[in-house]
Amino acid sequence: MEIAAADGIMPLAALLREGDALHQPFDQRGLVQGKPHLASRDWLVACLADPEQLVLVARSAGQVRAMLRARLWHREASRLHAALNIATVEELVVTAASRRSGIGRALMDRAEAWARQGGAERMQLSLSAANTAATDFYSDLGFSDLTRTLFKQL
């Protein structure tokens, strides 16, 4: 496992497209579906250059097997909310051939250590309730429901 470097990031675009395809059956209204992933080289380089983001890549036999992108957020106190430092897992994608191999867990463990080091008080992520495989995976890692997001399509 390695932290991504700008000279070896283009295989990540294909991996992100695989992740997008995996999520399409869950009909998430906020995702851009049926369009190419916006993971251009410039976007990936910008993610790598941002000190508040982490991009991890897992390779095996010279092939990219998984990636994780996380971000640190610092929320100021407001009338309704206390100040809070959190880390969000923005993307975790594991190739179909590498699922259930421990790669996702290893990436999450590394991201959790990075988040703690960055001062995060908690780690959170969003996923479709219909994605039971992902829900089970994250539950096994100790994640639980914090809030519930409701929507109405207009």
Secondary structure, DSSP 8 states (H G I E B T S, - for coil): -EE--GGG-HHHHHHHHHHHHHHGGG--TTS--SS-----HHHHHHHHH-TTEEEEEEEETTEEEEEEEEEEEEE---SS---EEEEEEEEEEE-GGGTTSSHHHHHHHHHHHHHHHTT-SEEE----TT-HHHHHHHHHTT------------
